[in-house]
């Protein structure tokens, strides 16, 4: 399958020239094509922000949610129809900031979805405020004296909550990014992919050159199933590791453990409603 199966044609793309989002969009198309996932069998779910525009630029099924609220509908879509490939995608402000509580609980539930986060360490859509991953000292029109807090560490949080797949890649390395996306989408369970993505307009600190100087590739001998080692990698400050940092394939997926499938009646969306049972349930809850 060719990546252009996902092309939307001659449309306007609302990103600045040089934005890392372009490379992410291209890598995602390539990964989906190589995995032979058709547009009909894919659902892209996003929140709000520049990164969250990616589903608008793919010819596929799209659910555009509220700010910070992409993960609950993504979980629901996968639960109702487990045959679909579901990808929740947005930026660091949307997923790690407004959506932080949903992020944690999705890690706990372990639905079989891929969670792509464009991490540019700034709010791009709203013109340059500090985001949860902005570095200490980073100056913005709002944080005029510089960010005073330690940046949020999504990799460490993912490992702490035993997210079943935790990886990081860089928008400036197309082949690495495509490989990580393929591995995440193929993984059975919740997969977090933190993509370091330069914002060329509102973050003049964390540039392509900065990310190249502050990242390194994990060695081939690295074992992502070693949770203690993964924590040590996640805590590194001088340079950030790129690759699959943690993986636990033994966890059961939410769709297989939720009680809605405990009756063995099969895929939920294909079931015929039983109005008599529904009426009995409603009547059992009446108080008057």
Number of C-alpha atoms within 10 A of each C-alpha: 12 11 16 14 15 19 14 13 10 6 9 8 12 10 17 13 11 13 16 25 24 18 19 25 18 16 24 23 21 23 22 23 19 14 14 12 16 15 17 11 12 18 20 24 27 33 25 21 19 19 29 26 21 22 22 17 16 20 18 18 15 17 17 19 17 13 18 25 24 28 27 17 16 26 24 13 19 20 24 16 15 19 11 17 22 25 26 28 29 30 31 32 30 28 30 23 17 17 20 18 13 17 23 17 13 21 22 16 20 23 27 28 29 27 28 28 25 28 31 29 28 26 24 22 16 10 13 19 22 25 22 24 21 27 20 13 14 20 20 17 11 11 14 11 11 16 20 13 12 12 15 17 13 26 23 19 17 24 22 14 14 19 25 27 28 27 25 25 29 26 26 19 13 17 15 18 25 23 16 23 28 19 19 24 25 15 18 21 26 28 30 29 28 23 26 26 28 28 26 18 14 20 22 13 17 22 17 19 11 12 19 15 12 13 16 14 13 16 10 7 6 13 15 19 16 13 17 12 15 22 18 10 19 20 15 10 9 9 14 21 22 22 24 23 26 29 22 18 15 9 15 15 19 19 21 14 13 11 10 15 15 10 7 8 10 11 14 13 12 10 9 7 9 8 9 9 10 11 10 10 11 10 11 9 8 7 5 4
